[in-house]
Amino acid sequence: MYELEKAYKRYLKKLWFKRILFALCGIFFVACGILFWEKWQEKKELSLKASAEKRALESKIDQAKILQEKQKLSTQKLEREKESLKEELELLQNPPQKFIITSNALNLANLKKSFYQNPSLEKALKLAELYLEAKDYKKSIFWSLKANEMDTNSKQSLLLFAKAKEALGEVMEAQKVYELYEAR
């Protein structure tokens, strides 16, 4: 009987040992699950932050491109004015001996008046171009649309329209028009 009690006590010890082992394994798996969940949440938050920063950077890049295009247009305008002044200076320094040739700068009011008296595609395109150079983008859009009404196959009217839209910050619409321009 003593042997039997001893065997029973060993059995109870083994049973308690198994229960403690299973409890420790359970605690281990729960702890691992919690650690995995926390790591997954950290990665998710990091991914969201990265995508938000990416969108912010893309927006800044788009704004920088628009600013760069505006500066490029103003630089081109200044260069044209410099060339015009140089030509006038040369003309004053070396006057022609037999003929005097003069040219008048295009006056927007006269050009508009001329367009309404005798509409033509060239005049509408020139008005759109002049307004674009003057940074009056809404009027440039109006005249490029007028030119497009007169000739729907005009690639120049599409190009002027897209440049004006881009300068106004409507980049997506300008991109669509550039794609249409490329397709023609």
C-alpha positions in Angstrom: 0.0 0.0 0.0 2.9 2.3 0.8 4.1 1.8 -2.8 0.7 2.6 -4.1 0.5 5.8 -2.2 4.0 6.7 -3.4 3.0 6.1 -7.0 -0.2 8.1 -6.6 1.8 11.1 -5.2 4.2 10.8 -8.2 1.2 10.8 -10.5 -0.2 13.9 -8.8 3.2 15.6 -9.0 3.3 14.8 -12.7 -0.2 16.0 -13.2 0.6 19.4 -11.5 3.8 19.6 -13.5 1.9 19.1 -16.8 -0.7 21.7 -15.8 2.0 24.2 -14.9 3.8 23.4 -18.2 0.6 23.9 -20.2 -0.1 27.2 -18.3 3.4 28.4 -19.0 3.1 27.5 -22.7 -0.3 29.3 -22.9 1.2 32.4 -21.3 4.1 32.2 -23.7 1.8 32.0 -26.8 -0.4 34.8 -25.5 2.7 37.0 -24.9 4.0 36.2 -28.4 0.6 37.1 -29.8 0.5 40.4 -28.0 4.1 41.3 -29.2 3.2 40.3 -32.8 0.0 42.5 -32.6 2.0 45.5 -31.3 4.6 45.1 -34.0 1.9 44.9 -36.7 0.2 48.1 -35.3 3.6 49.9 -35.4 4.2 48.9 -39.0 0.7 50.0 -39.9 1.1 53.4 -38.3 4.5 53.8 -39.9 3.1 52.9 -43.3 0.3 55.5 -42.9 2.8 58.2 -41.9 5.0 57.4 -44.9 2.1 57.6 -47.3 0.9 60.9 -45.8 4.4 62.3 -46.1 4.7 61.0 -49.7 1.4 62.8 -50.6 2.7 66.0 -49.0 6.0 65.8 -50.9 4.2 65.1 -54.2 2.0 68.2 -53.5 5.2 70.3 -52.8 6.8 69.0 -56.0 3.7 70.0 -58.1 3.8 73.4 -56.5 7.5 73.8 -57.2 6.9 72.8 -60.9 4.2 75.4 -61.3 6.5 78.0 -59.7 9.4 77.0 -61.9 7.2 77.3 -65.1 6.0 80.7 -64.0 9.6 81.9 -63.4 10.6 80.4 -66.8 7.8 82.4 -68.5 8.7 85.6 -66.8 12.4 85.0 -67.6 11.5 84.5 -71.3 9.4 87.7 -71.2 12.4 89.7 -69.8 14.7 88.2 -72.4 12.3 89.3 -75.2 12.1 92.8 -73.7 16.0 93.0 -73.5 16.3 91.9 -77.1 13.7 94.6 -78.1 15.6 97.3 -76.2 18.9 96.2 -77.8 17.4 96.4 -81.2 16.0 99.9 -80.5 19.4 101.0 -79.1 21.1 99.7 -82.2 18.6 101.5 -84.4 19.2 104.8 -82.5 23.0 104.4 -82.7 23.0 103.4 -86.4 20.1 105.1 -88.1 19.2 103.7 -91.5 20.4 105.8 -94.4 17.6 105.4 -96.9 14.7 103.7 -95.2 13.1 103.9 -91.8 11.4 100.7 -90.7 9.3 100.7 -87.6 7.2 98.0 -85.9 4.4 98.5 -83.4 3.9 96.2 -80.5 0.6 94.4 -80.6 -2.0 96.2 -78.6 -4.5 93.8 -77.0 -7.4 96.2 -77.4 -6.7 96.8 -81.1 -6.2 93.1 -81.7 -9.5 92.2 -79.9 -11.2 94.9 -82.0 -9.7 93.5 -85.1 -10.8 90.0 -84.2 -14.4 91.1 -83.6 -14.4 92.9 -87.0 -12.8 90.1 -88.9 -12.6 86.8 -86.8 -9.7 84.5 -87.6 -7.9 81.6 -85.9 -4.6 83.4 -86.0 -5.9 86.4 -84.1 -7.6 84.2 -81.4 -4.4 82.2 -80.9 -2.3 85.4 -80.7 -4.7 86.9 -78.1 -4.5 83.6 -76.1 -0.7 83.7 -76.3 -0.5 87.4 -75.3 -2.8 86.9 -72.3 -0.7 83.9 -71.2 2.4 86.0 -71.4 0.7 88.8 -69.4 -0.2 86.1 -66.8 -4.0 86.7 -67.3 -4.6 83.0 -67.4 -8.4 83.1 -67.4 -8.5 85.3 -70.5 -5.9 83.1 -72.1 -8.2 80.1 -71.5 -11.1 82.0 -73.0 -9.2 82.9 -76.2 -7.7 79.4 -76.6 -11.3 78.0 -76.4 -12.4 80.6 -79.0 -9.6 79.4 -81.3 -10.5 75.8 -80.7 -14.1 76.6 -81.7 -12.9 78.0 -84.9 -10.6 75.0 -85.6 -11.1 71.9 -83.5 -7.9 70.3 -84.9 -5.7 73.2 -83.7 -2.9 71.8 -81.6 -1.7 75.3 -80.6 -5.0 76.2 -79.0 -4.8 73.0 -76.9 -1.2 73.8 -75.8 -2.1 77.3 -74.8 -5.2 76.1 -72.9 -3.1 73.5 -71.0 -0.3 76.0 -70.1 -2.9 78.4 -68.7 -4.6 75.7 -66.7 -1.3 74.5 -65.3 -0.4 78.1 -64.4 -3.7 78.3 -62.5 -2.8 75.2 -60.5 -5.2 72.9 -62.2 -2.5 70.4 -63.0 -4.8 67.3 -63.4 -6.9 69.0 -66.1 -3.8 70.4 -67.8 -2.3 66.9 -67.8 -5.5 65.5 -69.6 -5.2 68.3 -72.2 -1.5 67.5 -72.7 -2.4 63.9 -73.3 -5.0 64.9 -75.8 -2.4 67.2 -77.5 0.0 64.2 -77.7 -2.7 62.0 -79.2 -3.3 64.4 -82.1 
